[in-house]
């Protein structure tokens, strides 16, 4: 399974971005896809994830501002980000793996895409 992410960039605070990630290969190897992010000097954290069946989870700091969605036919996951804040600045990594109610255990990683929010 290979993941190809796109959509990062530089935006002013309050702006919006949409990230996309498409998985190629056998989709039967995972039941969830999502986005982790890593800010400078911080640990990687789960921003949002979504199961094949539509279960979604978000870290508290992005609730109400980020929306994750999937096109299962295209094996693609999207992250719509609005009302962006400087603290959202990070490298965002797409991941796919096994998901349950506690989180997404990533087996396959995409390349990171930089999101920079200026104040």
NUVEX-822124 format. One record per residue (C-alpha): residue number from 1; residue in one letter; x negated, y, z. Coordinates in steps of 0.02 Angstrom, whole numbers, plus 50000, padded with zeros to 5 digits. Layout:
BEGIN
{atom NUM; "A"; {X; Y; Z}}
...
This chain:
BEGIN
{atom 1; "X"; {50000; 50000; 50000}}
{atom 2; "X"; {49932; 50170; 49951}}
{atom 3; "X"; {50005; 50336; 50003}}
{atom 4; "X"; {49988; 50497; 49906}}
{atom 5; "X"; {50032; 50657; 49995}}
{atom 6; "X"; {50056; 50832; 49929}}
{atom 7; "X"; {50130; 50999; 49974}}
{atom 8; "X"; {50019; 51081; 50102}}
{atom 9; "X"; {49959; 51260; 50091}}
{atom 10; "X"; {49946; 51429; 50172}}
{atom 11; "X"; {50103; 51517; 50230}}
{atom 12; "X"; {50145; 51662; 50344}}
{atom 13; "X"; {50232; 51634; 50509}}
{atom 14; "X"; {50417; 51612; 50480}}
{atom 15; "X"; {50389; 51537; 50310}}
{atom 16; "X"; {50428; 51365; 50241}}
{atom 17; "X"; {50338; 51220; 50161}}
{atom 18; "X"; {50388; 51048; 50101}}
{atom 19; "X"; {50273; 50899; 50109}}
{atom 20; "X"; {50296; 50745; 50002}}
{atom 21; "X"; {50219; 50573; 50014}}
{atom 22; "X"; {50244; 50427; 49895}}
{atom 23; "X"; {50199; 50249; 49933}}
{atom 24; "X"; {50142; 50130; 49798}}
{atom 25; "X"; {50129; 49943; 49819}}
{atom 26; "X"; {50239; 49826; 49918}}
{atom 27; "X"; {50369; 49923; 50016}}
{atom 28; "X"; {50415; 49765; 50109}}
{atom 29; "X"; {50260; 49789; 50215}}
{atom 30; "X"; {50334; 49933; 50312}}
{atom 31; "X"; {50501; 49989; 50381}}
{atom 32; "X"; {50458; 50167; 50426}}
{atom 33; "X"; {50368; 50318; 50355}}
{atom 34; "X"; {50321; 50479; 50436}}
{atom 35; "X"; {50203; 50622; 50465}}
{atom 36; "X"; {50068; 50639; 50595}}
{atom 37; "X"; {49971; 50799; 50619}}
{atom 38; "X"; {49804; 50844; 50695}}
{atom 39; "X"; {49758; 51019; 50745}}
{atom 40; "X"; {49577; 51068; 50772}}
{atom 41; "X"; {49513; 51000; 50937}}
{atom 42; "X"; {49673; 50904; 50971}}
{atom 43; "X"; {49730; 50725; 50957}}
{atom 44; "X"; {49833; 50667; 50812}}
{atom 45; "X"; {50018; 50671; 50855}}
{atom 46; "X"; {50176; 50609; 50774}}
{atom 47; "X"; {50274; 50754; 50701}}
{atom 48; "X"; {50418; 50658; 50625}}
{atom 49; "X"; {50462; 50484; 50567}}
{atom 50; "X"; {50606; 50397; 50483}}
{atom 51; "X"; {50650; 50215; 50466}}
{atom 52; "X"; {50715; 50128; 50311}}
{atom 53; "X"; {50884; 50124; 50395}}
{atom 54; "X"; {50888; 50310; 50426}}
{atom 55; "X"; {50836; 50322; 50608}}
{atom 56; "X"; {50739; 50483; 50635}}
{atom 57; "X"; {50626; 50546; 50771}}
{atom 58; "X"; {50537; 50711; 50799}}
{atom 59; "X"; {50413; 50778; 50922}}
{atom 60; "X"; {50496; 50908; 51033}}
{atom 61; "X"; {50399; 51056; 50965}}
{atom 62; "X"; {50469; 51035; 50788}}
{atom 63; "X"; {50649; 50991; 50827}}
{atom 64; "X"; {50769; 51110; 50741}}
{atom 65; "X"; {50633; 51170; 50621}}
{atom 66; "X"; {50571; 51015; 50531}}
{atom 67; "X"; {50680; 50892; 50436}}
{atom 68; "X"; {50619; 50724; 50377}}
{atom 69; "X"; {50705; 50634; 50235}}
{atom 70; "X"; {50671; 50486; 50123}}
{atom 71; "X"; {50710; 50426; 49949}}
{atom 72; "X"; {50695; 50239; 49974}}
{atom 73; "X"; {50713; 50204; 49788}}
{atom 74; "X"; {50557; 50308; 49758}}
{atom 75; "X"; {50468; 50255; 49918}}
{atom 76; "X"; {50447; 50438; 49956}}
{atom 77; "X"; {50459; 50532; 50119}}
{atom 78; "X"; {50480; 50720; 50132}}
{atom 79; "X"; {50452; 50842; 50273}}
{atom 80; "X"; {50543; 51007; 50255}}
{atom 81; "X"; {50466; 51133; 50373}}
{atom 82; "X"; {50549; 51301; 50407}}
{atom 83; "X"; {50517; 51439; 50533}}
{atom 84; "X"; {50336; 51389; 50535}}
{atom 85; "X"; {50227; 51447; 50679}}
{atom 86; "X"; {50038; 51469; 50691}}
{atom 87; "X"; {50035; 51321; 50811}}
{atom 88; "X"; {50099; 51211; 50669}}
{atom 89; "X"; {49930; 51234; 50585}}
{atom 90; "X"; {49854; 51062; 50565}}
{atom 91; "X"; {49806; 50928; 50443}}
{atom 92; "X"; {49962; 50827; 50409}}
{atom 93; "X"; {49943; 50642; 50373}}
{atom 94; "X"; {50074; 50532; 50294}}
{atom 95; "X"; {50090; 50359; 50367}}
{atom 96; "X"; {50189; 50200; 50341}}
{atom 97; "X"; {50210; 50052; 50456}}
{atom 98; "X"; {50323; 49972; 50583}}
{atom 99; "X"; {50446; 50086; 50667}}
{atom 100; "X"; {50557; 50060; 50817}}
{atom 101; "X"; {50641; 50172; 50943}}
{atom 102; "X"; {50475; 50210; 51026}}
{atom 103; "X"; {50382; 50271; 50873}}
{atom 104; "X"; {50293; 50231; 50712}}
{atom 105; "X"; {50146; 50111; 50716}}
{atom 106; "X"; {50051; 50160; 50559}}
{atom 107; "X"; {49968; 50025; 50456}}
{atom 108; "X"; {49940; 50131; 50301}}
{atom 109; "X"; {49878; 50310; 50295}}
{atom 110; "X"; {49880; 50438; 50157}}
{atom 111; "X"; {49752; 50574; 50137}}
{atom 112; "X"; {49781; 50727; 50244}}
{atom 113; "X"; {49854; 50887; 50179}}
{atom 114; "X"; {49811; 51052; 50262}}
{atom 115; "X"; {49950; 51164; 50326}}
{atom 116; "X"; {49894; 51336; 50383}}
{atom 117; "X"; {50015; 51460; 50459}}
{atom 118; "X"; {49951; 51637; 50478}}
{atom 119; "X"; {50017; 51756; 50609}}
